[in-house]
Amino acid sequence: MSKKIKLGISVGDINGIGLEVIIKTFHDSRMMEICTPIVYGSSKASTFHRKALGINDFSFNYIKSLSEINHKKPNLLECWKDDVEIKLGESNEDGGKYAFLSLEAATKDLAEGKIDALVTAPINKDNIQSEEFNFPGHTEYLSEKFEGESLMLMVNDNIKIGVATNHIPVSAIANTLTSDTIFSKLKILNKSLVQDFSLNGPRIAVLGLNPHAGDNGLIGKEESEIIIPAINNAKSVGVNAFGPYPADGFFGSGNYKKFDAILAMYHDQGLIPFKSLSFGEGVNFTAGLSIIRTSPDHGVAYEIAGQNKAEENSFRKAVYMACDIFKSRTLATEINEKPLAIKKQQH
């Protein structure tokens, strides 16, 4: 547990606020006590953003390989040498191209075990599309790369919300949801709460799909035909799942505070209340995979790029969470491998 965590960081869209929140986060030297940050990017791009922000008392340790990292400074691994024209606040092909180069390099090192966890700065899901990246977002890309079923889990101190369906059109939600899908997501969520957040016997609330959770079939039958069977299946394997609850009253009444986590049926059903309660403080965690990836709860924010207005709180929390989850998983592995030795140490 004394190992210094090597944290990989992808820069996201170079025309957005990714590099700004990265620089602001690691401008505080105390962050290096928590981890060794390795940013996958370009010295030219980082210098451009630093100057745009007017931050003169900060610098990366520029490296060409991980063998050159400095554990006392934020490191930047050169992923490209191109002299790219950065156009702050603009969505263009370069923004997507270099966001992918950064993500690809960091993902490769993560897969090879050269870094311990990954924090991703925001991408533009439109301009990053290419033959190499044909995914709705980071979650789906990483799920394919690491060959696992994942769950997008939004996390803050007082609330955790997962979504049964990710980035799909609203018109496709009802036809995409199945009892097996919900059952699988509940198992992933339960395992993550135990393994990654050290919760014992977590309680999970499940939201209905329809208004009023269907009103006993009056406003839809998905609850009785799909969601309730999934909840019952989850209970049969030891998952403490409850519901389905009408989403509006569930959040409006504060009922969410009685549970360790919530499974929403679709993106906006979960993220609208989450961001209303936690915006700027939340973290997006890709649960269910063998690797650890977190990100801030905001997007590229072109409208404020380069204006020194971006708040780094969410990104900083993403760093904290990636490190905490790595420690939780490491401890869980040690306990499973040497249960008697760990027990004696605790006494």
Backbone torsions as a table, in degrees:
resi	resn	phi	psi	omega
1	MET	NA	-7.2	-178.6
2	SER	-87.2	-3.2	-178.5
3	LYS	-63.4	136.1	176.1
4	LYS	-75.4	125.6	-176.0
5	ILE	-75.8	126.2	175.4
6	LYS	-92.9	111.4	-173.2
7	LEU	-106.5	113.8	176.1
8	GLY	-81.1	143.9	-178.0
9	ILE	-136.3	121.0	174.0
10	SER	-90.7	145.4	-168.6
11	VAL	-85.2	-13.0	-177.7
12	GLY	71.3	-157.5	-178.9
13	ASP	-70.8	121.0	-175.9
14	ILE	-68.0	-13.2	177.5
15	ASN	-95.6	0.6	-179.7
16	GLY	-104.6	-153.5	-174.1
17	ILE	-99.2	7.6	-177.1
18	GLY	-54.7	-55.4	-178.9
19	LEU	-66.5	-29.4	177.5
20	GLU	-63.8	-48.6	-177.6
21	VAL	-71.9	-27.7	175.4
22	ILE	-65.8	-50.1	-179.3
23	ILE	-61.8	-44.6	-179.3
24	LYS	-64.3	-36.7	179.5
25	THR	-65.0	-47.4	-174.3
26	PHE	-92.7	3.2	170.1
27	HIS	-64.4	-26.4	175.6
28	ASP	-84.0	108.6	-174.4
29	SER	-63.8	-17.5	178.7
30	ARG	-65.7	-21.1	178.6
31	MET	-62.6	-27.2	-179.6
32	MET	-72.7	-10.6	173.7
33	GLU	-77.1	-21.1	-176.4
34	ILE	-90.3	-37.8	-175.6
35	CYS	-159.5	171.3	170.3
36	THR	-106.2	104.5	-177.8
37	PRO	-78.5	137.5	176.5
38	ILE	-128.8	105.0	-178.6
39	VAL	-89.2	130.4	-179.8
40	TYR	-97.5	103.9	-174.6
41	GLY	-166.6	-133.7	-174.5
42	SER	-145.9	136.2	178.7
43	SER	-63.0	-36.1	-179.4
44	LYS	-66.4	-43.0	-179.8
45	ALA	-66.6	-41.6	-179.0
46	SER	-67.4	-38.9	178.7
47	THR	-65.0	-39.9	177.7
48	PHE	-57.6	-48.2	-178.0
49	HIS	-68.3	-39.5	180.0
50	ARG	-61.6	-43.4	179.5
51	LYS	-67.9	-38.5	178.7
52	ALA	-62.0	-31.7	179.9
53	LEU	-84.9	-13.0	-178.2
54	GLY	71.9	27.9	179.0
55	ILE	-96.4	109.2	-174.9
56	ASN	-102.4	-16.2	-175.8
57	ASP	-103.0	42.2	178.7
58	PHE	-143.8	141.7	174.3
59	SER	-154.6	147.8	173.3
60	PHE	-86.4	157.6	166.4
61	ASN	-89.9	103.4	-176.0
62	TYR	-77.5	129.0	-176.5
63	ILE	-132.8	157.4	177.1
64	LYS	-106.1	-15.2	176.4
65	SER	-151.3	160.8	-177.1
66	LEU	-68.1	-15.6	177.4
67	SER	-68.0	-13.4	-176.5
68	GLU	-100.5	6.9	-174.5
69	ILE	-64.8	146.5	175.4
70	ASN	-109.5	118.6	-175.2
71	HIS	-73.5	-7.1	-179.1
72	LYS	-104.4	1.6	-178.4
73	LYS	-136.7	158.8	170.5
74	PRO	-72.7	131.7	-177.5
75	ASN	-104.2	149.2	174.1
76	LEU	-127.8	117.0	178.8
77	LEU	-88.7	121.0	-178.1
78	GLU	-68.3	113.8	179.1
79	CYS	-100.3	-18.6	175.6
80	TRP	-155.0	153.3	179.2
81	LYS	-113.0	2.1	-178.4
82	ASP	-57.5	142.8	176.1
83	ASP	-87.1	81.2	-173.4
84	VAL	-84.6	134.0	175.6
85	GLU	-81.6	113.5	179.3
86	ILE	-86.3	127.6	179.3
87	LYS	-118.2	89.9	-174.6
88	LEU	-55.7	131.9	177.2
89	GLY	82.7	6.4	-177.1
90	GLU	-115.1	135.4	173.8
91	SER	-89.7	116.9	179.0
92	ASN	-146.5	177.1	-175.9
93	GLU	-61.7	-38.6	-180.0
94	ASP	-62.8	-38.6	179.0
95	GLY	-57.5	-42.2	178.6
96	GLY	-74.2	-40.4	-177.2
97	LYS	-60.1	-48.4	-175.1
98	TYR	-81.1	-24.4	171.7
99	ALA	-62.9	-40.5	179.7
100	PHE	-70.4	-40.4	179.1
101	LEU	-59.2	-41.0	178.4
102	SER	-65.1	-48.6	-179.1
103	LEU	-62.6	-42.8	-178.8
104	GLU	-61.5	-44.7	-179.2
105	ALA	-65.7	-42.9	-179.8
106	ALA	-66.9	-40.4	179.9
107	THR	-64.3	-38.5	178.8
108	LYS	-62.0	-46.5	179.3
109	ASP	-66.8	-34.0	177.2
110	LEU	-65.1	-43.4	179.9
111	ALA	-64.3	-32.6	-177.8
112	GLU	-88.9	2.4	178.1
113	GLY	74.6	17.3	-179.7
114	LYS	-81.0	-22.3	172.1
115	ILE	-126.5	159.0	-172.8
116	ASP	-93.3	-27.9	-177.7
117	ALA	-159.0	167.2	-175.9
118	LEU	-131.5	133.5	169.4
119	VAL	-115.6	126.3	-176.9
120	THR	-106.8	126.2	171.6
121	ALA	-75.6	160.9	-171.3
122	PRO	-65.8	140.4	172.8
123	ILE	-108.9	162.8	168.5
124	ASN	-93.6	115.2	-172.5
125	LYS	-67.7	-11.9	178.7
126	ASP	-90.9	-54.5	-172.8
127	ASN	-75.6	-9.9	178.4
128	ILE	-84.7	-10.2	-177.5
129	GLN	-63.8	134.2	180.0
130	SER	-163.1	-175.3	176.5
131	GLU	-64.6	-32.0	-178.9
132	GLU	-82.3	-29.8	-178.4
133	PHE	-126.6	96.7	179.0
134	ASN	-122.1	65.7	-174.4
135	PHE	-137.9	154.5	177.6
136	PRO	-69.9	-17.9	-179.1
137	GLY	179.2	-175.5	179.9
138	HIS	-56.2	-43.3	-173.8
139	THR	-56.8	-48.1	-177.5
140	GLU	-70.4	-37.4	177.8
141	TYR	-60.8	-48.6	-177.9
142	LEU	-69.8	-32.9	178.0
143	SER	-62.6	-39.1	178.2
144	GLU	-73.4	-41.6	-178.1
145	LYS	-61.3	-37.8	-174.9
146	PHE	-108.0	14.5	168.8
147	GLU	48.9	55.0	178.9
148	GLY	-145.9	165.2	174.0
149	GLU	-91.8	128.1	-175.0
150	SER	-115.3	170.8	176.3
151	LEU	-136.6	124.5	174.1
152	MET	-75.3	116.3	-174.9
153	LEU	-121.8	116.0	178.0
154	MET	-91.2	128.7	-169.4
155	VAL	-130.4	134.2	166.6
156	ASN	-140.7	176.1	-176.0
157	ASP	-58.9	-33.8	-172.5
158	ASN	-109.8	2.3	-177.2
159	ILE	-160.7	141.9	174.6
160	LYS	-133.4	123.1	-178.2
161	ILE	-128.3	121.9	172.6
162	GLY	-102.5	160.3	179.1
163	VAL	-123.9	135.0	-177.4
164	ALA	-71.8	-30.9	176.1
165	THR	-124.9	141.4	-174.8
166	ASN	-91.1	-119.5	-175.6
167	HIS	-91.4	83.3	176.8
168	ILE	-130.4	157.2	178.4
169	PRO	-61.2	147.6	178.2
170	VAL	-57.5	-36.0	-178.4
171	SER	-64.4	-18.0	-177.3
172	ALA	-99.1	-5.4	-172.3
173	ILE	-61.4	-53.4	-174.8
174	ALA	-61.5	-35.5	-179.5
175	ASN	-80.0	-17.7	-179.2
176	THR	-88.1	-35.4	-178.0
177	LEU	-64.9	131.6	171.8
178	THR	-133.6	161.0	177.6
179	SER	-61.8	-38.3	178.9
180	ASP	-63.5	-40.1	179.1
181	THR	-62.1	-48.0	-178.8
182	ILE	-64.6	-42.2	177.9
183	PHE	-58.6	-45.4	-179.7
184	SER	-63.9	-43.1	179.8
185	LYS	-65.7	-35.3	177.6
186	LEU	-65.7	-38.8	177.8
187	LYS	-66.7	-41.2	178.0
188	ILE	-62.7	-44.9	-178.6
189	LEU	-62.9	-45.5	179.9
190	ASN	-61.3	-46.1	-180.0
191	LYS	-61.6	-41.2	-179.5
192	SER	-66.1	-41.0	179.5
193	LEU	-60.9	-36.5	179.5
194	VAL	-77.6	-49.8	-173.5
195	GLN	-75.9	-42.8	-171.6
196	ASP	-96.1	-24.4	-176.7
197	PHE	-120.7	5.7	173.1
198	SER	55.9	40.6	177.9
199	LEU	-98.3	135.2	-178.7
200	ASN	-100.5	120.4	-179.7
201	GLY	59.4	50.8	-175.7
202	PRO	-61.7	147.0	176.6
203	ARG	-99.5	127.7	-176.2
204	ILE	-119.5	126.2	174.8
205	ALA	-93.7	140.5	179.1
206	VAL	-115.9	128.8	179.8
207	LEU	-86.7	151.2	172.9
208	GLY	-77.3	165.4	177.7
209	LEU	-86.4	-41.1	-172.4
210	ASN	-94.4	163.4	173.1
211	PRO	-55.1	139.7	179.5
212	HIS	59.9	24.4	-177.4
213	ALA	53.0	36.1	174.5
214	GLY	89.8	-15.0	-177.9
215	ASP	48.9	54.4	178.7
216	ASN	54.8	38.5	176.0
217	GLY	93.1	-6.4	-179.0
218	LEU	-69.2	-33.7	-177.7
219	ILE	-116.5	25.4	178.8
220	GLY	137.0	150.2	-176.1
221	LYS	-108.8	3.5	-178.7
222	GLU	-59.7	-34.6	-179.4
223	GLU	-63.0	-50.4	-176.1
224	SER	-74.9	-31.5	-174.2
225	GLU	-93.7	-24.3	-174.1
226	ILE	-122.1	-52.4	-169.8
227	ILE	-76.0	-47.5	-179.3
228	ILE	-62.9	-43.0	175.1
229	PRO	-59.1	-36.3	178.4
230	ALA	-66.3	-41.5	178.1
231	ILE	-62.4	-43.2	179.9
232	ASN	-64.7	-39.5	176.8
233	ASN	-63.3	-40.4	179.4
234	ALA	-63.4	-43.6	178.6
235	LYS	-60.4	-35.4	-177.1
236	SER	-67.7	-18.6	178.2
237	VAL	-109.5	17.3	172.9
238	GLY	92.1	10.5	177.8
239	VAL	-89.8	126.9	-179.5
240	ASN	-83.6	79.4	-178.1
241	ALA	-105.6	141.3	-176.7
242	PHE	-136.4	149.9	178.4
243	GLY	132.1	-161.8	2.6
244	PRO	-80.3	147.2	-180.0
245	TYR	-107.4	142.1	171.5
246	PRO	-62.9	127.8	-171.5
247	ALA	-63.7	-38.9	-174.9
248	ASP	-66.1	-52.6	179.9
249	GLY	-66.5	-30.5	-178.5
250	PHE	-60.6	-45.7	179.7
251	PHE	-82.4	-38.9	-177.7
252	GLY	-62.9	-34.1	-178.7
253	SER	-85.0	-8.9	-176.3
254	GLY	80.7	11.3	-179.1
255	ASN	-60.1	-25.7	-178.6
256	TYR	-60.3	-23.5	-178.0
257	LYS	-70.0	-13.8	-178.3
258	LYS	-86.3	-4.0	-175.1
259	PHE	-122.1	155.0	178.1
260	ASP	-79.5	-26.4	179.5
261	ALA	-161.1	165.1	-177.6
262	ILE	-132.1	139.3	171.1
263	LEU	-108.3	113.1	174.9
264	ALA	-89.8	159.4	-177.1
265	MET	-84.7	-26.0	-179.2
266	TYR	-150.9	168.1	-170.1
267	HIS	-49.3	-63.1	-173.3
268	ASP	-69.2	-28.1	177.9
269	GLN	-60.7	-33.9	179.2
270	GLY	-91.9	-40.9	-172.0
271	LEU	-80.6	-26.3	177.3
272	ILE	-64.7	-51.5	176.8
273	PRO	-65.8	-36.2	-179.7
274	PHE	-61.4	-48.8	-177.4
275	LYS	-72.1	-28.0	175.5
276	SER	-65.7	-35.2	-178.3
277	LEU	-89.4	-22.2	-167.6
278	SER	-136.1	8.7	-169.7
279	PHE	-57.0	132.8	-179.1
280	GLY	86.3	-5.5	-178.9
281	GLU	-125.6	-8.4	-174.1
282	GLY	-91.6	169.0	-179.1
283	VAL	-134.6	140.6	174.1
284	ASN	-98.0	117.5	-179.3
285	PHE	-115.7	130.6	176.6
286	THR	-87.6	94.7	-178.3
287	ALA	-81.6	156.6	172.5
288	GLY	98.0	-14.5	-178.2
289	LEU	-95.2	165.4	178.6
290	SER	-72.6	-18.3	-178.9
291	ILE	-105.8	168.5	-179.7
292	ILE	-112.2	124.2	175.7
293	ARG	-139.3	129.4	174.6
294	THR	-127.5	166.0	175.1
295	SER	-156.5	161.9	175.7
296	PRO	-68.4	166.4	-175.4
297	ASP	-91.9	15.3	-178.3
298	HIS	-121.2	173.0	-179.6
299	GLY	-100.6	-158.2	-174.1
300	VAL	-72.1	-22.4	175.2
301	ALA	50.6	54.7	-179.9
302	TYR	-53.5	-34.3	-172.4
303	GLU	-64.5	-18.3	179.1
304	ILE	-122.5	8.8	-176.5
305	ALA	-59.7	131.9	176.5
306	GLY	76.8	5.7	-176.6
307	GLN	-102.7	6.4	179.9
308	ASN	61.1	33.1	-179.9
309	LYS	-109.2	-13.2	-175.7
310	ALA	-71.4	133.1	176.6
311	GLU	-88.7	134.6	-176.4
312	GLU	-95.0	4.0	-174.3
313	ASN	-55.8	-47.2	-176.8
314	SER	-65.9	-40.4	178.5
315	PHE	-64.8	-43.0	178.7
316	ARG	-60.2	-41.7	178.1
317	LYS	-64.8	-33.9	177.1
318	ALA	-64.0	-37.2	176.2
319	VAL	-65.0	-49.4	178.9
320	TYR	-56.1	-46.3	-175.0
321	MET	-66.7	-41.6	178.2
322	ALA	-58.2	-42.1	179.9
323	CYS	-69.2	-41.6	179.7
324	ASP	-63.7	-41.8	-179.9
325	ILE	-67.0	-38.8	176.8
326	PHE	-60.1	-43.5	179.5
327	LYS	-64.7	-41.6	179.7
328	SER	-62.3	-44.1	179.9
329	ARG	-67.4	-38.9	179.3
330	THR	-63.3	-44.2	179.8
331	LEU	-65.1	-41.6	179.4
332	ALA	-61.6	-40.0	178.3
333	THR	-64.7	-43.3	-179.9
334	GLU	-64.0	-40.4	179.6
335	ILE	-64.5	-42.0	-179.4
336	ASN	-69.2	-32.7	-178.4
337	GLU	-80.6	-36.8	-177.0
338	LYS	-135.7	66.3	-174.9
339	PRO	-60.8	-38.5	-177.9
340	LEU	-70.1	-41.4	-179.4
341	ALA	-63.7	-42.9	180.0
342	ILE	-64.5	-40.9	-178.4
343	LYS	-63.6	-41.0	179.0
344	LYS	-64.8	-39.5	179.8
345	GLN	-63.3	-38.8	-178.5
346	GLN	-67.4	-29.8	177.5
347	HIS	-79.9	NA	NA
